[in-house]
Amino acid sequence: MIYSKMWCVVKPSVGIPVFIAAVAISSFSVHLALTTNTTWVKSFLNGGTKVVAAAPAADAAVKK
């Protein structure tokens, strides 16, 4: 383990919950920033407008 000596300074019973809390807070802040600063995320989560792509119609008679 690369950081094995760190646990001589910080107890695992303190360090692990602090690390997990920091990951959770940063993840929440990223998701909050995405939903407040973009327009497409809100419409995506609400279902948005359905856009149906139509295939180009093939000509029945081929022009020569």
All heavy atoms as TSV, in Angstrom:
chain	resi	resn	atom	element	x	y	z
A	1	MET	N	N	0.848	-1.171	0.000
A	1	MET	CA	C	0.000	0.000	0.000
A	1	MET	C	C	0.893	1.234	0.000
A	1	MET	O	O	1.832	1.329	0.791
A	1	MET	CB	C	-0.902	-0.018	1.238
A	1	MET	CG	C	-2.007	0.979	1.187
A	1	MET	SD	S	-3.306	0.527	2.345
A	1	MET	CE	C	-3.287	1.919	3.413
A	2	ILE	N	N	0.623	2.158	-0.868
A	2	ILE	CA	C	1.491	3.317	-1.043
A	2	ILE	C	C	1.452	4.238	0.180
A	2	ILE	O	O	2.479	4.710	0.644
A	2	ILE	CB	C	1.085	4.097	-2.302
A	2	ILE	CG1	C	1.247	3.227	-3.533
A	2	ILE	CG2	C	1.901	5.379	-2.439
A	2	ILE	CD1	C	0.684	3.825	-4.794
A	3	TYR	N	N	0.255	4.495	0.699
A	3	TYR	CA	C	0.103	5.460	1.788
A	3	TYR	C	C	-0.063	4.774	3.134
A	3	TYR	O	O	-0.819	5.233	3.989
A	3	TYR	CB	C	-1.088	6.368	1.502
A	3	TYR	CG	C	-0.917	7.154	0.226
A	3	TYR	CD1	C	-1.668	6.846	-0.906
A	3	TYR	CD2	C	0.001	8.178	0.141
A	3	TYR	CE1	C	-1.502	7.546	-2.080
A	3	TYR	CE2	C	0.171	8.890	-1.027
A	3	TYR	CZ	C	-0.580	8.571	-2.129
A	3	TYR	OH	O	-0.410	9.260	-3.283
A	4	SER	N	N	0.646	3.699	3.379
A	4	SER	CA	C	0.476	2.962	4.625
A	4	SER	C	C	0.972	3.760	5.836
A	4	SER	O	O	0.441	3.608	6.928
A	4	SER	CB	C	1.199	1.628	4.552
A	4	SER	OG	O	2.580	1.834	4.352
A	5	LYS	N	N	1.962	4.620	5.649
A	5	LYS	CA	C	2.481	5.401	6.766
A	5	LYS	C	C	1.540	6.525	7.171
A	5	LYS	O	O	1.660	7.070	8.260
A	5	LYS	CB	C	3.852	5.971	6.424
A	5	LYS	CG	C	4.917	4.901	6.294
A	5	LYS	CD	C	6.265	5.498	5.991
A	5	LYS	CE	C	7.284	4.392	5.823
A	5	LYS	NZ	N	8.612	4.922	5.523
A	6	MET	N	N	0.586	6.879	6.288
A	6	MET	CA	C	-0.365	7.936	6.618
A	6	MET	C	C	-1.218	7.526	7.819
A	6	MET	O	O	-1.582	8.357	8.645
A	6	MET	CB	C	-1.276	8.221	5.425
A	6	MET	CG	C	-2.323	9.267	5.701
A	6	MET	SD	S	-3.394	9.570	4.299
A	6	MET	CE	C	-4.428	8.140	4.341
A	7	TRP	N	N	-1.510	6.234	7.953
A	7	TRP	CA	C	-2.371	5.778	9.036
A	7	TRP	C	C	-1.658	5.801	10.377
A	7	TRP	O	O	-2.284	5.571	11.416
A	7	TRP	CB	C	-2.934	4.403	8.725
A	7	TRP	CG	C	-3.747	4.412	7.471
A	7	TRP	CD1	C	-3.483	3.748	6.327
A	7	TRP	CD2	C	-4.938	5.162	7.232
A	7	TRP	NE1	N	-4.439	4.023	5.387
A	7	TRP	CE2	C	-5.349	4.896	5.908
A	7	TRP	CE3	C	-5.713	6.045	7.975
A	7	TRP	CZ2	C	-6.483	5.457	5.332
A	7	TRP	CZ3	C	-6.843	6.612	7.414
A	7	TRP	CH2	C	-7.223	6.312	6.117
A	8	CYS	N	N	-0.336	6.077	10.381
A	8	CYS	CA	C	0.358	6.298	11.647
A	8	CYS	C	C	0.054	7.693	12.181
A	8	CYS	O	O	0.193	7.946	13.378
A	8	CYS	CB	C	1.870	6.139	11.459
A	8	CYS	SG	S	2.373	4.469	11.046
A	9	VAL	N	N	-0.370	8.598	11.313
A	9	VAL	CA	C	-0.679	9.976	11.706
A	9	VAL	C	C	-2.181	10.160	11.884
A	9	VAL	O	O	-2.631	10.794	12.838
A	9	VAL	CB	C	-0.143	10.967	10.642
A	9	VAL	CG1	C	-0.469	12.395	11.017
A	9	VAL	CG2	C	1.349	10.788	10.464
A	10	VAL	N	N	-2.952	9.591	10.976
A	10	VAL	CA	C	-4.413	9.737	10.997
A	10	VAL	C	C	-5.016	8.375	11.285
A	10	VAL	O	O	-4.695	7.387	10.621
A	10	VAL	CB	C	-4.928	10.246	9.629
A	10	VAL	CG1	C	-6.437	10.366	9.643
A	10	VAL	CG2	C	-4.281	11.563	9.280
A	11	LYS	N	N	-5.917	8.316	12.271
A	11	LYS	CA	C	-6.581	7.060	12.589
A	11	LYS	C	C	-7.526	6.679	11.454
A	11	LYS	O	O	-8.206	7.536	10.904
A	11	LYS	CB	C	-7.400	7.195	13.868
A	11	LYS	CG	C	-6.605	7.273	15.134
A	11	LYS	CD	C	-7.558	7.307	16.306
A	11	LYS	CE	C	-6.835	7.292	17.619
A	11	LYS	NZ	N	-7.786	7.285	18.746
A	12	PRO	N	N	-7.590	5.414	11.094
A	12	PRO	CA	C	-8.528	4.993	10.055
A	12	PRO	C	C	-9.987	5.263	10.426
A	12	PRO	O	O	-10.819	5.500	9.558
A	12	PRO	CB	C	-8.271	3.492	9.923
A	12	PRO	CG	C	-6.895	3.287	10.411
A	12	PRO	CD	C	-6.693	4.313	11.472
A	13	SER	N	N	-10.301	5.256	11.721
A	13	SER	CA	C	-11.674	5.520	12.145
A	13	SER	C	C	-12.063	6.982	11.916
A	13	SER	O	O	-13.246	7.314	11.906
A	13	SER	CB	C	-11.855	5.159	13.618
A	13	SER	OG	O	-10.995	5.944	14.422
A	14	VAL	N	N	-11.084	7.842	11.684
A	14	VAL	CA	C	-11.354	9.250	11.372
A	14	VAL	C	C	-11.122	9.511	9.885
A	14	VAL	O	O	-11.927	10.171	9.227
A	14	VAL	CB	C	-10.448	10.181	12.217
A	14	VAL	CG1	C	-10.603	11.633	11.791
A	14	VAL	CG2	C	-10.743	10.017	13.693
A	15	GLY	N	N	-10.049	8.974	9.343
A	15	GLY	CA	C	-9.658	9.268	7.970
A	15	GLY	C	C	-10.603	8.708	6.923
A	15	GLY	O	O	-10.906	9.381	5.929
A	16	ILE	N	N	-11.093	7.497	7.113
A	16	ILE	CA	C	-11.969	6.879	6.116
A	16	ILE	C	C	-13.314	7.603	6.025
A	16	ILE	O	O	-13.759	7.921	4.923
A	16	ILE	CB	C	-12.114	5.367	6.393
A	16	ILE	CG1	C	-10.770	4.683	6.142
A	16	ILE	CG2	C	-13.195	4.748	5.516
A	16	ILE	CD1	C	-10.720	3.228	6.531
A	17	PRO	N	N	-13.991	7.909	7.132
A	17	PRO	CA	C	-15.234	8.674	7.005
A	17	PRO	C	C	-15.035	10.073	6.429
A	17	PRO	O	O	-15.882	10.564	5.679
A	17	PRO	CB	C	-15.769	8.748	8.432
A	17	PRO	CG	C	-15.168	7.588	9.121
A	17	PRO	CD	C	-13.821	7.412	8.508
A	18	VAL	N	N	-13.925	10.708	6.741
A	18	VAL	CA	C	-13.650	12.033	6.178
A	18	VAL	C	C	-13.454	11.929	4.671
A	18	VAL	O	O	-13.968	12.754	3.900
A	18	VAL	CB	C	-12.419	12.677	6.859
A	18	VAL	CG1	C	-11.947	13.901	6.098
A	18	VAL	CG2	C	-12.748	13.037	8.291
A	19	PHE	N	N	-12.748	10.912	4.216
A	19	PHE	CA	C	-12.535	10.706	2.785
A	19	PHE	C	C	-13.855	10.425	2.074
A	19	PHE	O	O	-14.137	10.994	1.011
A	19	PHE	CB	C	-11.556	9.546	2.570
A	19	PHE	CG	C	-11.323	9.228	1.129
A	19	PHE	CD1	C	-10.538	10.052	0.344
A	19	PHE	CD2	C	-11.904	8.109	0.547
A	19	PHE	CE1	C	-10.320	9.766	-0.992
A	19	PHE	CE2	C	-11.698	7.811	-0.787
A	19	PHE	CZ	C	-10.908	8.649	-1.562
A	20	ILE	N	N	-14.682	9.549	2.647
A	20	ILE	CA	C	-15.976	9.228	2.034
A	20	ILE	C	C	-16.878	10.457	2.006
A	20	ILE	O	O	-17.586	10.703	1.024
A	20	ILE	CB	C	-16.634	8.046	2.777
A	20	ILE	CG1	C	-15.818	6.779	2.522
A	20	ILE	CG2	C	-18.079	7.853	2.346
A	20	ILE	CD1	C	-16.250	5.588	3.326
A	21	ALA	N	N	-16.863	11.252	3.055
A	21	ALA	CA	C	-17.665	12.477	3.088
A	21	ALA	C	C	-17.185	13.475	2.036
A	21	ALA	O	O	-18.004	14.136	1.380
A	21	ALA	CB	C	-17.606	13.106	4.475
A	22	ALA	N	N	-15.882	13.582	1.842
A	22	ALA	CA	C	-15.347	14.501	0.837
A	22	ALA	C	C	-15.751	14.065	-0.566
A	22	ALA	O	O	-16.107	14.905	-1.404
A	22	ALA	CB	C	-13.824	14.574	0.952
A	23	VAL	N	N	-15.737	12.780	-0.831
A	23	VAL	CA	C	-16.174	12.274	-2.141
A	23	VAL	C	C	-17.652	12.543	-2.348
A	23	VAL	O	O	-18.079	12.973	-3.419
A	23	VAL	CB	C	-15.850	10.762	-2.267
A	23	VAL	CG1	C	-16.516	10.160	-3.491
A	23	VAL	CG2	C	-14.353	10.556	-2.319
A	24	ALA	N	N	-18.464	12.316	-1.320
A	24	ALA	CA	C	-19.901	12.540	-1.434
A	24	ALA	C	C	-20.226	14.018	-1.650
A	24	ALA	O	O	-21.069	14.363	-2.480
A	24	ALA	CB	C	-20.606	12.029	-0.181
A	25	ILE	N	N	-19.567	14.896	-0.946
A	25	ILE	CA	C	-19.815	16.337	-1.083
A	25	ILE	C	C	-19.378	16.826	-2.455
A	25	ILE	O	O	-20.092	17.605	-3.104
A	25	ILE	CB	C	-19.104	17.113	0.047
A	25	ILE	CG1	C	-19.797	16.817	1.385
A	25	ILE	CG2	C	-19.092	18.607	-0.226
A	25	ILE	CD1	C	-19.048	17.317	2.592
A	26	SER	N	N	-18.229	16.371	-2.933
A	26	SER	CA	C	-17.777	16.819	-4.251
A	26	SER	C	C	-18.682	16.281	-5.357
A	26	SER	O	O	-18.981	16.986	-6.321
A	26	SER	CB	C	-16.323	16.409	-4.486
A	26	SER	OG	O	-16.209	15.006	-4.465
A	27	SER	N	N	-19.147	15.047	-5.222
A	27	SER	CA	C	-20.067	14.488	-6.211
A	27	SER	C	C	-21.383	15.251	-6.224
A	27	SER	O	O	-21.929	15.568	-7.285
A	27	SER	CB	C	-20.312	13.012	-5.905
A	27	SER	OG	O	-21.302	12.502	-6.763
A	28	PHE	N	N	-21.897	15.565	-5.054
A	28	PHE	CA	C	-23.143	16.338	-4.967
A	28	PHE	C	C	-22.977	17.718	-5.582
A	28	PHE	O	O	-23.860	18.197	-6.303
A	28	PHE	CB	C	-23.588	16.468	-3.501
A	28	PHE	CG	C	-24.829	17.270	-3.332
A	28	PHE	CD1	C	-26.071	16.734	-3.666
A	28	PHE	CD2	C	-24.775	18.558	-2.842
A	28	PHE	CE1	C	-27.226	17.474	-3.520
A	28	PHE	CE2	C	-25.923	19.305	-2.685
A	28	PHE	CZ	C	-27.147	18.769	-3.021
A	29	SER	N	N	-21.844	18.364	-5.326
A	29	SER	CA	C	-21.643	19.713	-5.867
A	29	SER	C	C	-21.505	19.691	-7.390
A	29	SER	O	O	-21.988	20.603	-8.069
A	29	SER	CB	C	-20.428	20.383	-5.224
A	29	SER	OG	O	-19.260	19.684	-5.560
A	30	VAL	N	N	-20.886	18.662	-7.950
A	30	VAL	CA	C	-20.779	18.550	-9.406
A	30	VAL	C	C	-22.158	18.348	-10.020
A	30	VAL	O	O	-22.515	18.983	-11.014
A	30	VAL	CB	C	-19.816	17.410	-9.799
A	30	VAL	CG1	C	-19.946	17.069	-11.271
A	30	VAL	CG2	C	-18.393	17.793	-9.471
A	31	HIS	N	N	-22.951	17.465	-9.445
A	31	HIS	CA	C	-24.288	17.220	-9.968
A	31	HIS	C	C	-25.187	18.457	-9.818
A	31	HIS	O	O	-25.993	18.761	-10.702
A	31	HIS	CB	C	-24.920	16.010	-9.281
A	31	HIS	CG	C	-24.368	14.717	-9.752
A	31	HIS	ND1	N	-23.239	14.146	-9.217
A	31	HIS	CD2	C	-24.768	13.888	-10.741
A	31	HIS	CE1	C	-22.988	13.020	-9.845
A	31	HIS	NE2	N	-23.893	12.837	-10.781
A	32	LEU	N	N	-25.062	19.165	-8.731
A	32	LEU	CA	C	-25.835	20.393	-8.548
A	32	LEU	C	C	-25.434	21.441	-9.577
A	32	LEU	O	O	-26.291	22.120	-10.153
A	32	LEU	CB	C	-25.628	20.936	-7.132
A	32	LEU	CG	C	-26.403	22.198	-6.789
A	32	LEU	CD1	C	-27.904	21.906	-6.792
A	32	LEU	CD2	C	-25.970	22.716	-5.434
A	33	ALA	N	N	-24.148	21.567	-9.840
A	33	ALA	CA	C	-23.682	22.525	-10.843
A	33	ALA	C	C	-24.185	22.159	-12.231
A	33	ALA	O	O	-24.550	23.039	-13.017
A	33	ALA	CB	C	-22.154	22.587	-10.833
A	34	LEU	N	N	-24.235	20.873	-12.551
A	34	LEU	CA	C	-24.750	20.450	-13.853
A	34	LEU	C	C	-26.223	20.791	-14.008
A	34	LEU	O	O	-26.655	21.262	-15.051
A	34	LEU	CB	C	-24.553	18.951	-14.050
A	34	LEU	CG	C	-23.191	18.514	-14.543
A	34	LEU	CD1	C	-23.100	16.997	-14.534
A	34	LEU	CD2	C	-22.938	19.036	-15.929
A	35	THR	N	N	-27.005	20.539	-12.983
A	35	THR	CA	C	-28.445	20.772	-13.103
A	35	THR	C	C	-28.802	22.248	-13.072
A	35	THR	O	O	-29.814	22.639	-13.649
A	35	THR	CB	C	-29.225	20.046	-12.000
A	35	THR	OG1	O	-28.732	20.453	-10.728
A	35	THR	CG2	C	-29.100	18.554	-12.142
A	36	THR	N	N	-28.011	23.083	-12.442
A	36	THR	CA	C	-28.340	24.502	-12.374
A	36	THR	C	C	-27.753	25.314	-13.527
A	36	THR	O	O	-28.281	26.368	-13.856
A	36	THR	CB	C	-27.869	25.131	-11.042
A	36	THR	OG1	O	-26.470	24.928	-10.896
A	36	THR	CG2	C	-28.610	24.517	-9.872
A	37	ASN	N	N	-26.685	24.839	-14.154
A	37	ASN	CA	C	-26.019	25.625	-15.185
A	37	ASN	C	C	-26.264	25.157	-16.608
A	37	ASN	O	O	-25.755	25.759	-17.543
A	37	ASN	CB	C	-24.504	25.659	-14.928
A	37	ASN	CG	C	-24.181	26.394	-13.652
A	37	ASN	OD1	O	-24.815	27.368	-13.308
A	37	ASN	ND2	N	-23.192	25.903	-12.937
A	38	THR	N	N	-27.001	24.085	-16.787
A	38	THR	CA	C	-27.295	23.618	-18.132
A	38	THR	C	C	-28.800	23.535	-18.328
A	38	THR	O	O	-29.560	23.422	-17.373
A	38	THR	CB	C	-26.691	22.220	-18.392
A	38	THR	OG1	O	-27.233	21.308	-17.447
A	38	THR	CG2	C	-25.194	22.239	-18.311
A	39	THR	N	N	-29.223	23.621	-19.579
A	39	THR	CA	C	-30.648	23.536	-19.861
A	39	THR	C	C	-31.053	22.140	-20.289
A	39	THR	O	O	-32.197	21.735	-20.082
A	39	THR	CB	C	-31.025	24.523	-20.974
A	39	THR	OG1	O	-30.232	24.239	-22.131
A	39	THR	CG2	C	-30.769	25.951	-20.543
A	40	TRP	N	N	-30.144	21.378	-20.850
A	40	TRP	CA	C	-30.514	20.079	-21.389
A	40	TRP	C	C	-30.698	19.022	-20.310
A	40	TRP	O	O	-31.440	18.069	-20.504
A	40	TRP	CB	C	-29.495	19.600	-22.421
A	40	TRP	CG	C	-28.116	19.351	-21.872
A	40	TRP	CD1	C	-27.097	20.237	-21.802
A	40	TRP	CD2	C	-27.628	18.128	-21.301
A	40	TRP	NE1	N	-25.993	19.660	-21.232
A	40	TRP	CE2	C	-26.301	18.356	-20.921
A	40	TRP	CE3	C	-28.174	16.874	-21.093
A	40	TRP	CZ2	C	-25.524	17.386	-20.330
A	40	TRP	CZ3	C	-27.388	15.898	-20.509
A	40	TRP	CH2	C	-26.081	16.165	-20.141
A	41	VAL	N	N	-30.042	19.162	-19.145
A	41	VAL	CA	C	-30.167	18.147	-18.106
A	41	VAL	C	C	-31.576	18.142	-17.530
A	41	VAL	O	O	-32.180	17.089	-17.337
A	41	VAL	CB	C	-29.120	18.360	-16.988
A	41	VAL	CG1	C	-29.337	17.408	-15.834
A	41	VAL	CG2	C	-27.724	18.187	-17.524
A	42	LYS	N	N	-32.135	19.339	-17.274
A	42	LYS	CA	C	-33.481	19.410	-16.720
A	42	LYS	C	C	-34.500	18.822	-17.678
A	42	LYS	O	O	-35.384	18.069	-17.272
A	42	LYS	CB	C	-33.839	20.854	-16.395
A	42	LYS	CG	C	-33.080	21.412	-15.223
A	42	LYS	CD	C	-33.444	22.851	-14.965
A	42	LYS	CE	C	-32.595	23.419	-13.862
A	42	LYS	NZ	N	-32.840	24.831	-13.635
A	43	SER	N	N	-34.380	19.149	-18.949
A	43	SER	CA	C	-35.333	18.604	-19.907
A	43	SER	C	C	-35.129	17.106	-20.096
A	43	SER	O	O	-36.080	16.371	-20.315
A	43	SER	CB	C	-35.232	19.330	-21.244
A	43	SER	OG	O	-33.956	19.161	-21.805
A	44	PHE	N	N	-33.898	16.638	-19.990
A	44	PHE	CA	C	-33.635	15.200	-20.097
A	44	PHE	C	C	-34.256	14.445	-18.926
A	44	PHE	O	O	-34.879	13.398	-19.101
A	44	PHE	CB	C	-32.124	14.946	-20.141
A	44	PHE	CG	C	-31.752	13.492	-20.118
A	44	PHE	CD1	C	-31.916	12.707	-21.252
A	44	PHE	CD2	C	-31.243	12.905	-18.970
A	44	PHE	CE1	C	-31.577	11.364	-21.231
A	44	PHE	CE2	C	-30.906	11.571	-18.947
A	44	PHE	CZ	C	-31.074	10.799	-20.090
A	45	LEU	N	N	-34.109	14.980	-17.724
A	45	LEU	CA	C	-34.650	14.311	-16.554
A	45	LEU	C	C	-36.172	14.377	-16.506
A	45	LEU	O	O	-36.817	13.500	-15.930
A	45	LEU	CB	C	-34.055	14.915	-15.279
A	45	LEU	CG	C	-32.553	14.671	-15.086
A	45	LEU	CD1	C	-32.061	15.414	-13.857
A	45	LEU	CD2	C	-32.253	13.203	-14.970
A	46	ASN	N	N	-36.757	15.422	-17.087
A	46	ASN	CA	C	-38.211	15.551	-17.114
A	46	ASN	C	C	-38.841	14.853	-18.309
A	46	ASN	O	O	-40.051	14.860	-18.450
A	46	ASN	CB	C	-38.614	17.025	-17.123
A	46	ASN	CG	C	-38.339	17.679	-15.796
A	46	ASN	OD1	O	-38.391	17.032	-14.766
A	46	ASN	ND2	N	-38.035	18.961	-15.820
A	47	GLY	N	N	-38.092	14.298	-19.167
A	47	GLY	CA	C	-38.621	13.605	-20.330
A	47	GLY	C	C	-38.434	14.408	-21.596
A	47	GLY	O	O	-38.326	13.850	-22.673
A	48	GLY	N	N	-38.416	15.718	-21.497
A	48	GLY	CA	C	-38.154	16.580	-22.650
A	48	GLY	C	C	-39.140	16.375	-23.784
A	48	GLY	O	O	-40.163	15.727	-23.656
A	49	THR	N	N	-38.835	16.956	-24.898
A	49	THR	CA	C	-39.664	16.794	-26.083
A	49	THR	C	C	-39.130	15.626	-26.893
A	49	THR	O	O	-37.925	15.461	-27.055
A	49	THR	CB	C	-39.654	18.065	-26.942
A	49	THR	OG1	O	-38.317	18.364	-27.290
A	49	THR	CG2	C	-40.258	19.236	-26.185
A	50	LYS	N	N	-40.021	14.857	-27.386
A	50	LYS	CA	C	-39.624	13.697	-28.178
A	50	LYS	C	C	-39.417	14.131	-29.625
A	50	LYS	O	O	-40.296	14.707	-30.242
A	50	LYS	CB	C	-40.712	12.622	-28.119
A	50	LYS	CG	C	-41.082	12.198	-26.714
A	50	LYS	CD	C	-40.111	11.185	-26.185
A	50	LYS	CE	C	-40.572	10.585	-24.891
A	50	LYS	NZ	N	-40.135	11.203	-23.707
A	51	VAL	N	N	-38.250	13.891	-30.145
A	51	VAL	CA	C	-37.937	14.208	-31.534
A	51	VAL	C	C	-37.829	12.886	-32.280
A	51	VAL	O	O	-37.026	12.030	-31.938
A	51	VAL	CB	C	-36.615	14.992	-31.643
A	51	VAL	CG1	C	-36.268	15.256	-33.094
A	51	VAL	CG2	C	-36.719	16.289	-30.865
A	52	VAL	N	N	-38.660	12.762	-33.300
A	52	VAL	CA	C	-38.655	11.537	-34.089
A	52	VAL	C	C	-37.915	11.821	-35.388
A	52	VAL	O	O	-38.269	12.725	-36.133
A	52	VAL	CB	C	-40.098	11.069	-34.384
A	52	VAL	CG1	C	-40.092	9.826	-35.250
A	52	VAL	CG2	C	-40.841	10.830	-33.084
A	53	ALA	N	N	-36.884	11.063	-35.626
A	53	ALA	CA	C	-36.113	11.235	-36.847
A	53	ALA	C	C	-36.773	10.406	-37.948
A	53	ALA	O	O	-37.011	9.214	-37.781
A	53	ALA	CB	C	-34.676	10.789	-36.637
A	54	ALA	N	N	-37.073	11.066	-39.056
A	54	ALA	CA	C	-37.709	10.370	-40.168
A	54	ALA	C	C	-36.663	10.050	-41.223
A	54	ALA	O	O	-35.811	10.878	-41.545
A	54	ALA	CB	C	-38.803	11.237	-40.763
A	55	ALA	N	N	-36.759	8.866	-41.751
A	55	ALA	CA	C	-35.846	8.466	-42.815
A	55	ALA	C	C	-36.288	9.124	-44.113
A	55	ALA	O	O	-37.480	9.330	-44.343
A	55	ALA	CB	C	-35.853	6.950	-42.968
A	56	PRO	N	N	-35.356	9.487	-44.964
A	56	PRO	CA	C	-35.757	10.107	-46.244
A	56	PRO	C	C	-36.546	9.111	-47.089
A	56	PRO	O	O	-36.217	7.921	-47.141
A	56	PRO	CB	C	-34.435	10.488	-46.898
A	56	PRO	CG	C	-33.412	9.656	-46.210
A	56	PRO	CD	C	-33.929	9.377	-44.834
A	57	ALA	N	N	-37.592	9.625	-47.713
A	57	ALA	CA	C	-38.445	8.756	-48.517
A	57	ALA	C	C	-37.732	8.390	-49.816
A	57	ALA	O	O	-37.125	9.226	-50.469
A	57	ALA	CB	C	-39.754	9.465	-48.839
A	58	ALA	N	N	-37.812	7.144	-50.149
A	58	ALA	CA	C	-37.187	6.672	-51.386
A	58	ALA	C	C	-38.129	6.982	-52.552
A	58	ALA	O	O	-39.351	6.849	-52.438
A	58	ALA	CB	C	-36.924	5.177	-51.311
A	59	ASP	N	N	-37.574	7.438	-53.650
A	59	ASP	CA	C	-38.408	7.731	-54.835
A	59	ASP	C	C	-38.938	6.422	-55.399
A	59	ASP	O	O	-38.203	5.451	-55.578
A	59	ASP	CB	C	-37.598	8.482	-55.900
A	59	ASP	CG	C	-37.232	9.883	-55.442
A	59	ASP	OD1	O	-37.973	10.451	-54.605
A	59	ASP	OD2	O	-36.210	10.385	-55.906
A	60	ALA	N	N	-40.233	6.426	-55.734
A	60	ALA	CA	C	-40.849	5.220	-56.298
A	60	ALA	C	C	-40.327	4.971	-57.701
A	60	ALA	O	O	-40.060	3.857	-58.106
A	60	ALA	CB	C	-42.360	5.346	-56.288
A	61	ALA	N	N	-40.206	6.052	-58.452
A	61	ALA	CA	C	-39.709	5.924	-59.821
A	61	ALA	C	C	-38.323	6.548	-59.892
A	61	ALA	O	O	-38.129	7.680	-59.495
A	61	ALA	CB	C	-40.644	6.618	-60.781
A	62	VAL	N	N	-37.399	5.809	-60.382
A	62	VAL	CA	C	-36.028	6.312	-60.503
A	62	VAL	C	C	-35.941	7.137	-61.786
A	62	VAL	O	O	-36.312	6.692	-62.858
A	62	VAL	CB	C	-35.031	5.144	-60.552
A	62	VAL	CG1	C	-33.617	5.661	-60.737
A	62	VAL	CG2	C	-35.147	4.302	-59.303
A	63	LYS	N	N	-35.482	8.374	-61.660
A	63	LYS	CA	C	-35.361	9.270	-62.817
A	63	LYS	C	C	-34.117	8.930	-63.602
A	63	LYS	O	O	-33.052	8.761	-63.031
A	63	LYS	CB	C	-35.330	10.718	-62.374
A	63	LYS	CG	C	-36.585	11.150	-61.667
A	63	LYS	CD	C	-36.480	12.584	-61.215
A	63	LYS	CE	C	-37.710	12.998	-60.446
A	63	LYS	NZ	N	-37.643	14.364	-59.956
A	64	LYS	N	N	-34.265	8.867	-64.907
A	64	LYS	CA	C	-33.115	8.568	-65.774
A	64	LYS	C	C	-32.862	9.687	-66.717
A	64	LYS	O	O	-33.619	10.394	-67.184
A	64	LYS	CB	C	-33.343	7.276	-66.573
A	64	LYS	CG	C	-33.335	6.071	-65.668
A	64	LYS	CD	C	-33.452	4.831	-66.501
A	64	LYS	CE	C	-33.424	3.632	-65.600
A	64	LYS	NZ	N	-33.514	2.394	-66.326
